Amino acid sequence: MGKRVVLAMSGGVDSSFTAMLLQKQGYEVVGVYMKFHPNEAYHEKNIANIEKVAKLLGIKYHVIDRMKEFEERVYKPFVDGYIAGLTPNPCALCNRVMKFSELLAFADELEIATVATGHYAKTDGDFIYEAKDKSKDQSYFLFNLKKEFLPRILFPLGDWLKEDLKSEAMKIPLLRSIAEQKESSEICFVDTSYIDVLKEHTDVDIPGEVVDSRGRVIGEHKGYMHYTIGKRKGFRVFRAHKPHYVLAIDPQKNRLVVGTKDQLAKDEVILRGLNMFVDQEKLECEVKIRYRTHKVPARVTIDGPVAQLKLQEPVYGVAKGQAAVFYDGEKVLGGGWIV
């Protein structure tokens, strides 16, 4: 076996199955499990799964501790973001500043050129593309990868449907027990809800005023960090005759600005912190302004570090701190952070 690859292993069925696929494709697979947060019970369960898979396939694996780096680069910005009234997207941030940068650095230590993960996405070394399984596609979270990373990355699950993968895994006794386990949450360090994470660092339960778009007090809320843009429950509006939605969050005044669904609609969005795979100042493309939303046609004008989006149809729930990702069909052109 001449080809070697470092595979990020999580202990879940996707990366476990990926190890098997890579081996069948002739790769010598070296697994690596990265500890990002201090939940030892979580790590023990995952490492036990990796141990089983490594024995089954006869591969080596390593466990590396990157908790300090993760806390500084991902966890603290997540907490600080909510305190600042944003809706952070830690996974898209982590993929750039932690997961792939640390994976590639570890591969360099082993003098291995190629890395792989169990993400549902595709790459040709120049661009990222949506996966075949649109319900599991993770290309949105990968928009922020450095362009120079791409030639070294493999996404073996890009052409797989999750249901096919699971049914194949169920045929292998050792993988069956992993396939039957509950899927991990999207945010690895959030066990129940993000509010429980924030409670460890700040007081989230300070009641405040709910105001309309003209600043008139019309209700009350239980603490602004409980809410994200577009939420319509959990706050009280006096004498409301129709549903009200969170339009904006004012952390300085501990206020929510609420209004009707019409007021929630946006057709212009400003981005900063751009990461582009194409070198164009004007784009006609589609854009996703949140992971679980459909793509909408947009005109994008880029001026240095700022992109202005003119959406061809209104979107709802545009939240500062989330990512907006540009697509040409299935191809990711780049994206940035909503400000």
N, C-alpha and C positions, 0 to 999 in steps of 0.2 A: 504493500500500500504506500504509494508515493505521496498521495494528497493528504494533508493534515488540516484539521479544522477545530477551532475552539468553539464549543457550543455553550451558550448560556442556558443552564438548566434550572428550572424553578421547582421541580418536584411534581409538576402537574402533567396531565396527559399530553398536552400539546408539545412541550419540549422533550418529553420522554419518547413520544412517537417520532419526533424530528431526529433524535439520536439514531433510531433504528433506520429511518429513511436514508440518512447520510451514510451510515455504514453500508447499506445495500448499494449506494451509489459509488462505493469504493473509497470512501474517506476513512482515515484513522481519526476517530473522534476523541477529543479531550474535553470533558465536561468541566464547567465551572459554576459554582453556586456563590452568588454574592449576597452577603448579609448587609442589608441596608438599614434595618431598624432593630431595636433591642428586644423583640418579642421572641424569647428563646423557645417557647413551646411551638410557635409557628415554624421556626427554623428546624427544630428537631424532627417534626413530621415531614417536612420537605426533604431534608437530608436523608431520612430513612428511605423515602421513595427513590431518591437518586441512587442510593447504595444498591437497592434492588435492581434497578435498571442497569447500572454499571456492571453488576455481577452477571446479569442475563446476557449482556452484549460483550462482556470482557473488555470494558473500556476504563481508562483512568478518569478520575474527577478530582477537582480541587475545591476547597471552601475558602473564600477570602472575605475578610472583614473590611467593609467600607462604610461602617456606621457613622464615623465622624464626618467623612466627606458628604454623605447623604444628608446628615442633619444640617450642615452648613449650606449645601447647594439646593436642596429640595424641600426638606421638612420645614426649616425656618421661613423660607419665602412663602410656603403654603400658609402657615399660621399668620405671618405678617400681612399677607394678602387679604385674608378675611378681616383682620383687624382694620385694614385700610378701606374696607367696603368693596373689595374686589371679589370675583369668583374665580379662584385660581384653577389652573389645569396642570397638576403636578406631573402627570404621566408624560405629556409632551415635553415638559422641561427636563424630566429625569432621563428620557431617552437620549437627549443631547449631552447633558452635563454629567450624567452618571453612567447609565446602563451601557451605552455603546462606547463612550470614551474609556471607561474602565475595562470593558471587555477587550477593546483593541489594544489598550496598554498592556493587559495581561498576556494577550497573544504575542505582542512584541517581546515580552520577557521570555516566552517559550520559543521565540523565533518562528512563529507560525503566522502566515500572511492572512489567512481567511478566518472569518468568524461567522457564526450562524445563530439564529434565534428561532423561537416557535411563534413569531408574529404571523398573523394572516395579512400578508402583503406580498408584493413582488418588487424586484429591482433588476435593471439591466446594467447596473454599474454607473449609469448616468442619471437615471430618474427612479423614483418610487412610483409604483402603480397599485391600484386597488387589487385586492385579492378576488379570486373567483367567488368565494363565499361572501356576498355583500352584507349578510347579517353579522358576520364576524370581522369584517375588514377593519384593519388598524392603521391604514395609511394616514388617516387624519392625525394620529398621535406621532407619526414619524416625519412630519413635514419639517421639523426643526433640526434634523440630522445635518451635520456638516457635509457639504458636497463631497469632500475628499474621503469621507467614510465609505461612500457607496460602492466603489469598486472592490472593496474587501468583504462585503456582506452577502450572505446567502439567506433567503427566506424560503426554506423548502416546503412550507405549507401554503404557499401562494396559490397553487392549483388544486388545493383540497377543499372539499366541503366538510365542515365540522361533523355532520352526521355520518359521513362516510368514514372519517378518521375514527370516530368513536366506535362504529360498528367493527372496523378492522382491529382496533385496540381490544375490544371485548373478546376477540377470538384468541388472544394471547393471555394465558392465565395470569401472568404477573402484571401485565398492563391493565387487565380487567379491574383489579382492585383500585388502581389509580384512576381509571376512567369513571368508576362509580362514585368517586369522591365528589363532594360539593365543589363547584367552581369557585376559585378565589375571587374576592371583590376586585373591582377595577383599580382601586387605590390600595396598594399593599399594606400601608400602615394604618388604614381605617378599618377597624373591626366591625363597628356598628354604624355610627354616623360621624360625619366630620365635626359635629357639635361636641361630641365626646372628646375628640382630640383637642379642640380649642379650649374646652373647660380645664384642661391641665395647665393652661398657660395664661388665661385671662378670664374675666367675669363676662359671660355671654348673656346673662339674664338681667340686664339693666333696662327696665321699661322706658319707652320713649313715645314721642308723638308721631302720628301719621298725618301727613299734610297732602293737599292736592297740588296740582302743578303751579298754582298761584301762591303757594305757601300758606294757605289757610289750614288751620288745625281741624281735622275731620275725624280723628280716631286715635287709637293707641296700639302699640306693639310691645312684645315681651323682650326685645333686645335685637338690634339690627343684624347681628351675625347669624340669626336664625333664618334669614331671608336671602333669596337670590332674585335676580331680575326675572320678572314674569310670574313669580309666585302669586297665588290668589287666595291663599288660606293662611290661618295662624295669626292674623292681625284683625283688629276690630275697627270697623268704620261705622260711625254714628249715622243712623238714618240712611243706610245704603239701599238703593232701589235696584241696582244692577251690580254685577261682579266688578270688583276692583283688583287691579294687578300692580305689583311693585314695578315702578318705572325707574326709580333711582334710589340709591342708598347714600345717606349723608352721615358718615361716621363721626365727624366733628360735632354735629348737633344731635347725634343719636336719633336720627329721623329717617322715616321711610317716605318717599314721594310715591303716591299711588294714583292710578287713573284707569280709564276704560281701555278695552282691548285696542281700540283705534289709536289711542295715544301710545300704546306699547309698540306699534308698528314702526319700523325704521327702514329707510331706503338709502341711507348714507352711513358709512362706518369708517373710522380712522384707525389705522394700525401703526404700531412701531415695533422695533425688534424684529425686522424682517429676516427671513431666511429663504433665499431664492435659488432655484435650480436653473433658471433662465435669466438672461441678461437683457431685459426689456423694460422700458419706462412706461409703456402702455400695454395693457392686456385686455383682451375680450375672452372671458373664461366663465367657469362656474365657481361658486364659492360656498363652502360649508362654514357656518358661523358657530356651530356646536357639533359635538360628535353625533348625537342622535337626531340630527335634522337633515332634511333633504337639501341637495345642492340647488342654488339659484343662479341664474345668469347675472353677470356683473361686468362693469367696466372698471378696470383698476388703473390708477395713475400713481406712479412711484416717483417721489421726489426725495432723493437721498435716503434717509432712514425712515421716511414716512410713506405710507400708502393710503390713498383715498379710494374708497369703494363706492361706486354708484350701483345699487342693486336694481335689477330690472323688475323685481316684484318685492313687496314689503316682507320683512321677516320679523319674527317676534322673539323676545327674550335675548336681545343682544346685550351681553354682559362684559363689562371691563374685566380684563384678566383672562378671558377665554381666548382660544386661538381661532383665527379665520384662515382657512386653507383653500388655495386656488387649485382648480382642476381643469385639465383639457381632456374631456372624456374620463378615462381611468387614470390618466397620468397626473401626478402631483407636480405643479409648477413652482410651488413655494407657499409662503404664508407669513403671518405675523400675529402679534398680540393686540387685542382690541383695547384701545385707550379712550 
